[in-house]
Amino acid sequence: MRSTSQTENPPRAWRASVIPCEVRKMKRYYPWLMALMGMLVLLVSNGLTVTGLTAFDESLLAEFGWSRSELKLRDLLTLVLAGWMAPFIGALIDRVGPRRLVLAGIALLAALYAAYAHVHSLLHLYLIHIGFAAVLVAAGLNVAVIFVSQWFHTKRGTAIGIALVGTSLGGMIFPKLGVKLMETMDWRAALLWETAIPVAFLLLALVFMRSPKAGGIAPWGSDRAADSAASDPQALPAAPTLPDLSYAQAMRTRTFWALAVVAMCTFFSIIAASSNLFLHMRDLGFEPAQAGNGLGVMFGLAMVGKFGFGLLADLFPPKRVFLLNIALMAGGGFLMATMDVALVWYALILFGLGWGGLYTMIQLLAVNAFGLTSAGKILGTITLLDATTAGLGVWLAAKISDVTGSYAPAFQLICGLLVLALLVATLVRNERASSVQSA
């Protein structure tokens, strides 16, 4: 029987949970389970709203006769509105925590996917994608990064990398799943089947997602979390003591604006390329299955990059890893801009690896530079800017294809933006450390 001191006044949220006893016995490793939950959040939210729908593009164009730019305007609406909502949701994250937002966002996603199977007009399509904007801010990148970061004092780069694998895993799985389902049913039925995915994850999140306070478990790297590994000095670095910057202070730093410009240039490039890749590869003569595989290659290597470069950032200076990521992306963009069919796969390899690492590093550098106190508002403001350009990238690349009959000018633009991002990235620094040194 447990002693009274062990059971006295357990946290109410934890007392009401249904976490299996096996998990409770492994409290020290619960932060890593939360990193996996962050991965699943992004797998479902980003995978189904940003990339999974690209497999249905040809079916929608064939049935309704829309132009590519009319279709892709849906993504512009989603990303721009998500960006403009992000600072407000960011403030809400800082106040109420990420768990409630994730649950609400995934529930909304399930309802919207069911509605997607009954779409009948462009207006109907656009309204659904406005709803997807709310999904992306409630259960998207910023929420997942802050949720995972609060569970880690050390190894944060690895943990964020694990979580961000979800966006790439979604890009690997859902386009191919859509193509596979449409081999035996029409696109409307396929979308209804996919509605089961957010419903299943919602149940999983209700059971397992917790914050450190509610769970009564210390973040990884704190003294309580490392009680059984005290003999390993590398597992027990001192908890960070640098003061967090307020939102107003962060806005006055060069690092904030450098990260914002890099995010704007790179996310324009990432979303423009990935959202139009299926149609681009079809234009180059690839079969639908091959085009789906192309997305799988890009997102699969992005998945490797997110985890691999996140791990490297715990071993080497994060800024150097950051610069390497952008250089890899620029190389892939250059190969894609040649429009050489033989170079497509090499371009996807470079672009995917660089993109994956970059996705992790922007979040990690922002959290490290400014701290977690105002992370919701800081990351939300960066998201406002990069989501606006990302949405523009989706639509503009499609419009360029409509006007010129080729994606070549779009990829040339992408290449130029990535070179600009590489130059601006050299200005990034750890602002918390700089503020202490200058004090």
SULPEBEL-V279012 format. One record per backbone hydrogen bond with DSSP energy under -1.0 kcal/mol. NH is the residue of the N-H (numbers start at 1). CO is the residue of the C=O. Records with the same first field share a line. If there is no record, write none. Layout:
NH = CO, CO
//
This chain:
8 = 4
15 = 11
16 = 12
24 = 20
25 = 21
26 = 23
29 = 26
30 = 27
33 = 29
34 = 30
35 = 31
36 = 32
37 = 33
38 = 34
39 = 35
40 = 36
41 = 37
42 = 38
43 = 39
44 = 40
45 = 41
46 = 42
47 = 42
48 = 44
49 = 45
50 = 46
51 = 46
52 = 47
54 = 51
56 = 53
57 = 54
60 = 56
61 = 57
62 = 58
63 = 59
64 = 60
65 = 61
71 = 67
72 = 68
73 = 69
74 = 71
76 = 72
77 = 73
78 = 74
79 = 75
80 = 76
81 = 77
82 = 78
83 = 79
84 = 80
85 = 81
86 = 82
89 = 85
90 = 86
91 = 87
92 = 88
93 = 89
94 = 90
96 = 92
97 = 93
102 = 98
103 = 99
104 = 100
105 = 101
106 = 102
107 = 103
108 = 104
109 = 105
110 = 106
111 = 107
112 = 108
113 = 109
114 = 110
115 = 111
116 = 112
117 = 113
118 = 115
119 = 116
125 = 121
126 = 122
127 = 123
128 = 124
129 = 125
130 = 126
131 = 127
132 = 128
133 = 129
135 = 131
136 = 132
137 = 133
138 = 134
139 = 135
144 = 140
145 = 141
146 = 142
147 = 143
148 = 144
149 = 145
150 = 146
151 = 148
152 = 149
153 = 220
154 = 220
159 = 155
160 = 156
161 = 157
162 = 158
163 = 159
164 = 160
166 = 163
169 = 165
170 = 166
171 = 167
172 = 168
173 = 169
174 = 170
177 = 173
178 = 174
179 = 175
180 = 176
181 = 177
182 = 178
183 = 180
184 = 181
190 = 186
191 = 187
192 = 188
193 = 189
194 = 190
196 = 193
197 = 194
199 = 195
200 = 196
201 = 197
202 = 198
203 = 199
204 = 200
205 = 201
206 = 202
207 = 203
208 = 204
209 = 205
215 = 211
216 = 212
217 = 212
220 = 151
222 = 219
226 = 222
227 = 224
229 = 226
232 = 229
235 = 232
245 = 370
250 = 246
251 = 247
253 = 250
257 = 253
258 = 254
259 = 255
260 = 256
261 = 257
262 = 258
263 = 259
264 = 260
265 = 261
266 = 262
267 = 263
268 = 264
269 = 265
270 = 266
271 = 267
272 = 268
273 = 269
274 = 270
275 = 271
280 = 276
281 = 277
282 = 278
283 = 279
284 = 280
285 = 282
286 = 281
291 = 287
292 = 288
293 = 289
294 = 290
295 = 291
296 = 292
297 = 293
298 = 294
299 = 295
300 = 296
301 = 297
302 = 298
303 = 299
304 = 300
305 = 301
306 = 302
307 = 303
308 = 304
309 = 305
310 = 306
311 = 307
312 = 308
313 = 309
314 = 311
315 = 312
316 = 312
321 = 317
322 = 318
323 = 319
324 = 320
325 = 321
326 = 322
327 = 323
328 = 324
329 = 325
330 = 326
331 = 327
332 = 328
333 = 329
334 = 330
335 = 331
336 = 332
337 = 333
339 = 336
343 = 340
344 = 341
347 = 343
348 = 344
349 = 345
350 = 346
351 = 347
352 = 348
353 = 349
354 = 350
355 = 351
356 = 352
357 = 353
358 = 354
359 = 355
360 = 356
361 = 357
362 = 358
364 = 360
365 = 361
366 = 362
367 = 363
368 = 364
369 = 365
370 = 366
371 = 367
375 = 372
378 = 374
379 = 375
380 = 376
381 = 377
382 = 378
383 = 379
384 = 380
385 = 381
386 = 382
387 = 383
388 = 384
389 = 385
390 = 386
391 = 387
392 = 388
393 = 389
394 = 390
395 = 391
396 = 392
397 = 393
398 = 394
399 = 395
400 = 396
401 = 397
402 = 398
403 = 399
404 = 400
405 = 401
411 = 407
412 = 408
413 = 409
414 = 410
415 = 411
416 = 412
417 = 413
418 = 414
419 = 415
420 = 416
421 = 417
422 = 418
423 = 419
424 = 420
425 = 421
427 = 424
428 = 425
431 = 429
434 = 430
435 = 431
436 = 432
437 = 433
438 = 434
//
